Amino acid sequence: MLPPSSPSSSLSASEFLGFSVFSSANANTSSTRISTCRRTHRGLNLQLPPPTTTTRCCDNSKVEVVVAEEKTKSKKKKKISISSNTDTTTIVKPEESSPSSSVDDDNNNNPLINLDDVNPVGLGRKSRQIFDEVWRKFSGLGQFSRTVPDENLDTVLVREVPMCEFSVPGAQNTKVLVVGATSRIGRIVVRKLMLRGYSVKALVRRADQEVIDMLPRSVEIVIGDVGESSTINAAMEGCNKIIYCATARSTITGDLNRVDYQGVYNVSKAFQDYNNKLAQLRAGKSSKSKLLIAKFKSEESLNGWEVRQGTYFQDMIATKYDGGLDASFDFTETGNAVFSGYVFTRGGYVELSKKLSLPLGSTLDRYDGLILSVGGNGRSFILILEAGPSADTSQSKIYFARMSTKVGFCRVRVPFTSFRAVNPEDPPLDPFLVHTLTIRFEPRKQRPIEGLAGGKQDLRSFNLIIEYIKALPTGEETDFILVSCTGLGIEPGRREQVLKAKKAGEDSLRRSGLGYTIVRPGPLQEEPGGQRALIFDQGNRISQGISCADVADICVKALHDSTARNKSFDVCYEYMAEQGNELYELVAHLPDKANNYLTPALSALEKNT
């Protein structure tokens, strides 16, 4: 018999079974119709028992149904009562004693309908179990041999691979240091990393109970201050990647510089020193170290560099428009190597060139590009690489890339992929074959400098201070992810000093030689992620906010995305620009765990920015 009441539902029996019975409006007829109730268990084809039934439909109207009389008068009747909170249904069921009946009186006393029979969860579970068993046997028919079940297989899988649909390949072998793990973005980053199977180490300023409660128990907590380099060296032990989410607690200039600038510098330097220490232990060189090509710290370091001059025109034209050109490369009393001069000849140029002499066993094909630490009056130059057999320079091919500098000192990154062949029929640059480096100045295509100093300068003269030239290590993935900002949502009076500290921190990360990804989100919002489309841009043109969860998801996805290496970008929610002022192309849609939206979004952005 059915239980007297259903503890899991307050519906009546007819509502639970999923049907309602309606009587005909004509009293002379005894016909009935059964309609499926729309409120619960829609679509179940159940039949009413043959005896008289009193029930209620969805509108609580009482209905009495008269069914045909029993054919056998000698049959016994059994009464089943189902009670609920609001109504009662009485079912009178005849017991069939015929031998041909499908229900035996002596062997089966179960009711005609059981709660488990109409439970969709139970039915679905049973059907899946049956189907899985049938499919397992069917798929094994075509196999020549059958493997013996390994009882320890499940244990190995749980220990070696995260049994989670969010897991990332290789996450088990990656330890991520999260700096600023208790910030708005950092807390979400930590949980996303744990969910995907990463080992996580959190760098916090203090380890009181409030901080411990913010982080999962499996997170390794390290106490340190990013403003003090001596306190963060221990945090680098065993880490492969870094996500920097720390933010200053105030907009005081000292606090901003300590966290946004000095903190980024200290963490990146400590991480680079840790990798160098590991390389020394295995008697090698860190794959994240830069290769020194030239460092100008004395007069002897200028040896081998040759100053040359020339013109793009024929001799007759050059003589007609010859206004004079001159250049020199000297080591000054202040300890600087200065390449300076002027070009007044139409189509003329001057250049500084040297045949490279790399350390034994080092080749440029293991590096991603060049970085130059230079200073001067803000002129643009052309870097020229000659590639080919070093024994026969007549077969060399020439490649060039333009390099822009700023007034004062700056670091300029020039990737090898930006070099173009002078002869369009030549193949792309092969860094392995590079044997000569040249820095050329020509007065054409020089842009005037903004400000008062720009109008007083002659664009045909130049002054370039060269500190060093290094090769940047190559890599498939990013090493350091920095969460910066665009300046939106900050008070106008404090925006300039905040952006100044953020920009200084970004520059220090680019100079470190680590593979970097700099994320500049719009104003942060506390709302679920993955709800709206995102815009990735490099033109300081975004105007919308973004959720902290979306920023955290971008950071986690960028860990193993090759397109994110050495890129800086702004990101915000999608917005509609004014007609005629469309500033972007939508390259990514709603982010989710199955959609790799970051790769197509970043593939169109410029590298080494």
C-alpha positions in Angstrom: 0.0 0.0 0.0 1.0 3.6 -0.5 2.1 5.5 2.5 -0.6 7.6 4.2 1.2 10.9 3.3 4.1 12.1 1.2 6.7 13.9 3.3 8.4 15.5 0.3 5.4 17.2 -1.1 2.3 19.1 0.0 0.4 18.4 -3.2 -2.6 16.2 -3.4 -2.4 12.6 -4.7 -3.9 13.6 -8.1 -1.5 16.5 -8.4 1.5 14.3 -7.4 0.5 11.7 -10.0 0.3 14.3 -12.6 -3.3 14.1 -13.9 -6.7 15.6 -13.2 -10.1 14.0 -13.8 -13.0 16.1 -15.1 -16.6 15.0 -15.1 -18.9 15.7 -17.9 -21.3 18.6 -17.6 -24.2 16.4 -18.9 -25.7 14.3 -16.0 -27.2 11.7 -18.4 -23.8 10.6 -19.7 -21.2 8.6 -17.8 -18.3 9.4 -20.0 -15.1 10.8 -18.5 -11.9 12.4 -19.9 -8.4 12.4 -18.4 -6.4 15.5 -18.9 -2.7 16.0 -18.0 -2.2 18.6 -15.3 0.2 21.4 -16.2 1.4 22.0 -12.7 3.3 18.8 -11.9 4.8 15.8 -13.9 3.6 17.0 -17.3 3.1 14.3 -19.9 2.8 11.1 -17.7 0.4 8.6 -19.3 -1.1 7.0 -16.2 -4.4 5.2 -16.0 -7.0 5.5 -13.2 -7.8 2.4 -11.2 -11.2 0.9 -12.3 -13.1 1.5 -9.0 -14.9 4.6 -7.9 -12.5 7.5 -7.2 -12.9 10.8 -5.4 -10.2 13.3 -6.1 -9.6 17.0 -6.7 -8.2 18.8 -9.8 -5.9 21.8 -9.9 -8.6 24.3 -8.9 -9.5 22.2 -5.8 -12.9 21.3 -7.2 -14.1 17.9 -5.9 -14.9 15.4 -8.6 -16.5 12.0 -8.4 -15.9 9.5 -11.2 -18.2 6.5 -11.8 -16.4 3.6 -13.6 -17.9 0.5 -15.1 -19.0 -2.3 -12.7 -16.8 -5.3 -12.1 -17.4 -8.3 -14.3 -16.8 -10.8 -11.5 -19.0 -10.3 -8.5 -17.0 -12.7 -6.3 -14.0 -10.4 -6.5 -12.8 -8.9 -3.2 -12.3 -5.2 -2.9 -9.4 -3.4 -1.2 -9.5 0.2 -0.1 -6.4 2.4 -0.4 -6.5 5.7 1.3 -4.1 8.5 0.4 -4.3 11.6 2.6 -2.6 14.9 2.2 -2.7 18.3 3.9 -5.7 19.6 2.0 -7.7 16.7 0.5 -8.2 13.0 0.6 -8.4 10.5 -2.3 -10.1 7.1 -1.9 -9.4 4.4 -4.4 -11.3 1.1 -4.3 -9.3 -1.6 -6.2 -10.6 -5.0 -7.0 -8.3 -8.0 -6.4 -8.2 -10.2 -9.4 -8.2 -13.9 -8.8 -8.1 -15.2 -12.4 -5.1 -17.4 -13.2 -4.5 -15.4 -16.4 -4.1 -12.2 -14.4 -0.7 -10.5 -14.5 -0.9 -9.8 -10.7 -0.9 -12.8 -8.4 -2.8 -12.4 -5.1 -0.5 -14.8 -3.3 2.8 -13.5 -4.7 2.3 -9.8 -5.2 0.7 -7.5 -2.6 2.3 -4.3 -4.0 0.0 -1.5 -5.1 -0.5 -0.8 -8.7 1.3 2.6 -8.5 4.4 3.2 -6.4 6.1 6.5 -5.7 9.4 5.3 -7.0 7.7 4.4 -10.3 6.8 8.0 -11.0 10.0 9.6 -9.6 11.7 11.1 -12.7 15.1 11.2 -10.9 15.0 7.5 -10.1 13.7 6.5 -13.5 16.5 8.5 -15.2 19.2 7.0 -12.9 18.0 3.5 -13.6 17.8 4.0 -17.3 21.3 5.4 -17.5 22.7 2.5 -15.5 21.0 0.0 -17.8 22.2 1.8 -20.9 25.8 2.1 -19.7 25.9 -1.7 -19.0 24.5 -2.5 -22.4 26.9 -0.2 -24.1 29.9 -1.6 -22.2 29.0 -5.1 -23.3 28.3 -4.0 -26.8 31.6 -2.1 -27.2 33.6 -5.1 -25.9 32.3 -7.4 -28.7 34.8 -6.0 -31.3 37.9 -6.2 -29.0 40.4 -9.0 -29.4 41.3 -8.9 -25.7 39.8 -7.5 -22.6 41.9 -5.6 -20.1 41.8 -6.8 -16.5 40.2 -4.2 -14.2 42.8 -2.5 -12.0 41.5 -1.8 -8.5 44.1 0.9 -7.9 43.3 2.8 -11.1 40.9 5.1 -9.4 43.4 6.0 -6.7 46.0 6.9 -9.3 43.6 9.0 -11.3 42.5 10.9 -8.2 46.1 11.5 -7.1 47.6 12.5 -10.5 44.7 14.2 -12.3 42.1 16.6 -10.9 38.7 14.9 -11.3 37.0 18.1 -12.3 35.5 19.4 -15.5 37.3 22.7 -14.9 40.8 21.1 -14.7 43.6 22.4 -16.9 46.3 20.1 -18.4 49.6 20.6 -16.6 48.0 22.5 -13.6 49.2 19.8 -11.2 52.8 20.6 -12.0 52.3 24.4 -11.8 52.5 26.5 -8.6 51.2 30.0 -8.9 52.2 32.8 -6.5 49.2 35.2 -6.0 50.4 38.6 -4.7 47.4 40.4 -3.2 45.4 37.3 -2.6 43.0 39.1 -0.3 42.1 41.8 -2.8 38.8 41.9 -4.7 40.3 40.1 -7.7 42.8 38.1 -5.8 40.2 36.2 -3.8 38.5 35.0 -7.0 41.8 34.2 -8.7 42.8 31.9 -5.8 39.5 30.0 -5.9 39.6 29.7 -9.7 43.2 28.3 -9.5 42.2 25.8 -6.9 39.2 24.7 -8.9 41.4 24.0 -11.9 44.0 22.0 -10.0 46.8 24.5 -9.5 49.0 24.6 -6.4 48.6 28.1 -5.0 50.8 30.2 -2.7 49.5 33.4 -1.4 51.7 36.4 -0.4 50.0 38.5 2.3 51.3 41.2 4.7 49.9 39.6 7.8 48.5 36.2 8.7 45.8 37.1 11.2 42.5 35.1 11.5 40.6 37.5 9.3 43.1 36.9 6.4 43.2 33.1 7.0 39.4 32.9 6.8 39.4 34.6 3.4 41.5 31.9 1.7 40.9 28.2 1.3 42.7 25.9 3.7 44.8 24.2 1.0 46.5 27.5 0.0 50.0 28.0 1.3 50.3 31.4 3.0 53.5 33.3 3.0 54.0 36.6 5.0 55.8 39.4 3.2 55.7 43.0 2.1 56.2 43.8 -1.6 57.8 47.0 -0.6 60.6 45.1 1.2 62.6 42.9 -1.2 64.2 40.9 1.7 60.8 39.6 2.8 59.6 38.2 -0.5 62.5 36.0 -1.5 61.1 33.0 0.4 57.8 33.3 -1.4 59.4 32.4 -4.7 60.4 28.9 -3.7 58.8 26.4 -6.0 56.7 28.9 -8.0 56.5 28.8 -11.7 54.2 31.7 -12.4 53.1 34.9 -10.7 49.7 36.8 -10.7 50.1 40.3 -9.2 46.7 41.6 -7.9 48.0 43.8 -5.1 46.6 47.3 -4.8 47.5 50.3 -2.6 45.3 50.9 0.4 45.3 54.7 -0.2 46.1 57.2 -2.9 49.0 58.7 -1.0 52.0 58.9 -3.4 54.3 56.9 -1.1 51.8 54.1 -0.7 51.2 54.0 -4.5 54.9 53.8 -5.3 55.5 51.2 -2.7 52.8 48.8 -4.1 52.3 49.6 -7.8 55.9 50.5 -8.7 58.4 49.2 -6.2 56.4 46.2 -5.4 56.2 45.0 -9.0 60.0 45.7 -9.4 60.8 43.7 -6.2 58.6 40.7 -7.1 59.8 40.5 -10.7 63.5 40.8 -9.6 63.1 38.2 -6.9 61.5 35.8 -9.4 64.3 36.4 -11.9 66.9 35.8 -9.2 65.2 32.6 -8.1 65.3 31.3 -11.7 69.0 32.2 -12.0 69.7 30.3 -8.8 68.0 27.2 -10.1 70.0 27.4 -13.3 73.2 27.6 -11.4 72.3 24.5 -9.4 72.0 22.6 -12.6 75.2 24.2 -14.1 73.3 26.1 -16.8 71.7 29.4 -17.5 68.2 30.4 -16.7 65.8 30.3 -19.7 64.3 33.6 -18.5 67.7 35.5 -18.5 68.5 38.1 -21.1 71.6 37.7 -23.3 74.0 40.6 -23.2 75.0 41.8 -26.6 76.7 45.1 -25.7 77.1 47.1 -22.6 78.8 50.5 -22.8 80.4 51.2 -19.4 84.0 52.1 -20.6 85.9 53.3 -23.6 87.0 49.8 -24.4 83.3 48.8 -24.8 83.2 51.0 -27.9 85.8 48.9 -29.8 84.4 47.2 -32.9 81.7 49.8 -33.5 82.0 51.6 -36.8 80.4 54.9 -37.8 79.3 55.0 -41.4 77.5 57.5 -43.7 75.7 57.3 -47.0 72.9 58.4 -49.2 69.9 56.8 -51.0 70.4 58.8 -54.2 73.0 58.6 -57.0 76.2 60.5 -56.7 75.1 63.4 -59.0 71.9 64.0 -57.1 73.6 63.7 -53.7 76.3 66.2 -54.7 73.6 68.7 -55.9 71.7 68.6 -52.6 74.7 68.0 -50.3 74.2 70.0 -47.2 76.7 68.0 -45.1 76.4 65.1 -42.7 78.5 64.0 -39.8 78.3 61.6 -36.9 80.4 60.3 -34.0 80.4 57.7 -31.3 82.2 58.8 -28.1 82.4 57.9 -24.5 81.8 61.1 -22.5 83.2 62.2 -19.1 79.9 61.5 -17.5 80.3 57.8 -18.3 77.9 57.6 -21.3 78.3 56.2 -24.8 76.8 58.8 -27.1 76.0 58.4 -30.8 75.3 61.9 -32.1 75.5 64.0 -35.3 73.4 65.6 -38.1 72.3 64.9 -41.6 71.6 67.9 -43.9 72.0 66.0 -47.1 68.8 65.0 -49.0 68.4 61.3 -48.8 71.4 60.9 -46.5 71.9 58.8 -43.4 74.5 57.9 -40.8 74.7 54.6 -38.9 76.5 52.8 -36.2 77.4 49.2 -36.9 79.2 46.2 -35.4 79.7 42.5 -36.2 78.2 40.5 -33.3 80.4 38.3 -31.2 78.1 36.2 -29.0 79.2 34.0 -26.1 80.2 30.4 -26.9 77.1 28.3 -27.4 74.6 31.2 -27.6 72.5 31.9 -30.7 69.8 34.5 -31.2 67.2 31.8 -32.4 66.7 31.1 -28.7 65.5 34.6 -28.1 62.4 36.6 -28.9 63.8 40.0 -29.8 66.1 42.9 -28.7 65.8 45.4 -25.8 67.8 48.6 -25.8 68.2 50.9 -22.9 68.7 54.3 -24.5 68.2 58.0 -23.9 68.3 61.2 -26.0 66.2 63.8 -27.7 63.4 61.6 -28.8 64.4 60.7 -32.4 63.4 57.6 -34.3 66.0 55.2 -35.6 66.1 52.1 -37.8 67.5 48.8 -36.6 69.1 46.8 -39.3 70.1 43.1 -39.0 72.2 41.3 -41.6 71.7 37.5 -41.7 73.5 34.9 -43.7 76.7 33.0 -43.7 79.3 34.9 -41.7 82.1 33.7 -43.9 80.6 35.2 -47.0 78.8 38.4 -46.3 77.9 38.9 -50.0 75.1 36.4 -49.6 73.7 38.2 -46.5 70.1 39.4 -46.5 69.1 42.7 -44.8 66.2 43.2 -42.5 65.0 46.4 -40.8 62.6 47.6 -38.1 61.9 51.1 -36.9 62.6 52.1 -33.3 61.1 55.1 -31.6 62.6 56.7 -28.5 61.5 59.3 -26.0 63.0 62.4 -24.5 65.1 61.1 -21.6 65.9 57.4 -20.9 63.6 54.6 -21.9 63.7 50.9 -22.7 62.7 49.9 -26.2 61.7 46.3 -27.1 62.0 45.3 -30.8 60.8 41.7 -31.4 62.4 39.7 -34.3 59.0 39.3 -35.8 58.8 43.0 -36.5 61.8 43.0 -38.9 61.0 43.1 -42.6 63.3 42.1 -45.5 64.5 44.9 -47.7 64.0 42.6 -50.7 60.4 41.4 -50.6 61.5 38.1 -52.2 63.7 37.2 -49.3 62.5 34.7 -46.6 61.5 35.9 -43.1 64.3 36.7 -40.7 66.1 33.7 -39.1 67.7 34.9 -35.9 70.2 32.0 -36.0 71.9 33.6 -39.0 72.2 37.1 -37.7 75.8 38.3 -37.7 75.7 42.2 -37.8 73.7 44.9 -36.0 73.3 48.4 -37.2 71.6 51.5 -35.8 70.8 54.1 -38.5 69.5 57.6 -38.4 67.9 59.4 -41.3 66.0 62.8 -41.1 63.0 61.7 -43.1 59.9 60.4 -41.2 61.0 62.2 -38.1 58.0 63.5 -36.0 58.2 66.7 -34.1 58.3 66.5 -30.3 55.2 67.7 -28.5 55.7 70.6 -26.1 57.8 73.7 -26.0 61.1 71.9 -26.6 59.9 70.4 -29.8 59.7 73.7 -31.7 63.3 74.7 -30.9 64.9 71.4 -32.1 66.2 70.6 -35.6 64.8 67.3 -36.7 67.9 66.7 -38.8 70.2 66.4 -35.7 70.2 63.6 -33.2 71.7 62.6 -29.9 71.4 58.9 -28.7 72.8 57.7 -25.4 73.2 53.9 -25.4 73.4 52.0 -22.1 73.1 48.4 -23.2 71.7 46.1 -25.9 70.3 42.7 -24.8 68.3 39.8 -26.4 65.0 38.9 -24.8 64.5 35.2 -23.9 61.8 33.4 -25.9 59.0 31.4 -24.4 55.6 29.9 -25.2 53.8 31.1 -22.0 53.7 34.2 -19.8 55.6 34.2 -16.5 54.1 37.3 -14.8 50.5 38.6 -15.0 50.0 42.1 -13.7 46.6 43.6 -13.0 46.8 47.3 -13.6 44.1 49.8 -14.4 42.8 52.2 -17.1 42.2 55.2 -14.7 38.4 55.1 -15.2 36.4 55.5 -12.0 39.2 57.3 -10.2 38.7 60.8 -8.9 40.2 63.3 -11.5 42.4 64.9 -8.8 44.1 61.6 -8.0 44.0 59.9 -11.4 47.3 61.3 -12.6 49.4 60.1 -9.6 47.7 56.7 -9.7 48.4 56.2 -13.4 52.0 57.4 -12.9 52.7 54.7 -10.3 50.9 52.0 -12.4 52.8 53.0 -15.5 56.2 52.9 -13.7 55.3 49.4 -12.4 54.4 48.2 -16.0 57.7 49.6 -17.3 59.7 47.8 -14.7 58.0 44.5 -15.6 58.8 44.9 -19.3 62.5 45.6 -18.5 62.8 42.5 -16.3 62.9 40.1 -19.3 60.1 37.9 -18.0 57.3 37.0 -20.2 54.5 39.4 -19.1 50.8 40.0 -19.5 49.4 43.3 -18.4 45.7 43.5 -17.9 44.1 47.0 -17.6 40.4 46.5 -16.6 37.8 49.2 -16.5 36.0 50.1 -13.2 35.6 46.9 -11.2 32.1 45.7 -10.4 30.9 43.1 -7.9 28.7 40.9 -10.1 28.9 37.4 -11.5 31.2 36.8 -14.4 30.5 35.4 -17.9 27.3 37.4 -18.3 28.3 39.9 -20.9 30.6 40.1 -23.9 34.1 41.6 -23.4 36.1 44.1 -25.4 39.9 43.9 -25.7 41.7 47.0 -26.9 45.1 48.7 -26.9 44.0 52.3 -27.6 42.9 53.7 -24.3 39.4 53.9 -25.7 37.3 51.8 -23.3 34.6 53.5 -21.2 32.8 50.6 -19.4 33.3 48.6 -16.3 33.9 44.9 -15.8 33.2 42.4 -13.1 36.0 41.2 -10.8 35.2 37.6 -11.8 35.8 38.3 -15.5 39.2 39.9 -14.7 40.1 36.9 -12.6 39.1 34.5 -15.4 41.3 36.4 -17.9 44.3 36.1 -15.5 43.8 32.3 -15.1 43.3 31.7 -18.8 46.4 33.7 -19.7 48.7 31.4 -17.7 49.0 28.9 -20.5 47.9 31.0 -23.5 50.8 31.7 -25.9 49.0 34.7 -27.4 49.0 36.5 -24.0 52.8 36.6 -23.7 54.3 40.0 -23.8 51.1 41.9 -24.4 49.3 44.8 -22.6 45.6 45.4 -23.2 42.5 47.1 -21.8 39.4 45.1 -21.2 35.8 46.1 -20.4 32.2 45.1 -21.1 30.9 45.5 -24.6 29.3 48.8 -25.5 27.9 50.4 -28.5 29.9 53.3 -29.9 28.3 56.3 -31.5 27.6 56.1 -35.2 30.7 57.0 -37.1 33.0 56.6 -34.1 33.3 52.8 -34.0 36.5 52.2 -32.3 36.7 48.5 -31.9 35.8 45.2 -33.5 34.0 42.6 -31.3 36.4 39.7 -31.1 35.2 37.7 -28.1 31.8 36.7 -26.8 30.4 35.5 -23.5 33.3 33.9 -21.5 32.7 30.5 -20.0 34.7 27.5 -19.0 34.3 25.7 -22.3 34.9 28.7 -24.6 38.5 29.7 -25.2 37.6 33.3 -25.9 41.1 34.7 -24.9 43.1 33.3 -27.8 41.0 35.0 -30.7 40.7 38.2 -28.6 44.4 38.6 -28.1 45.7 37.3 -31.4 44.8 40.5 -33.1 46.6 42.7 -30.6 50.2 44.0 -30.9 53.0 42.3 -29.1 55.7 43.8 -26.9 53.5 46.7 -25.9 
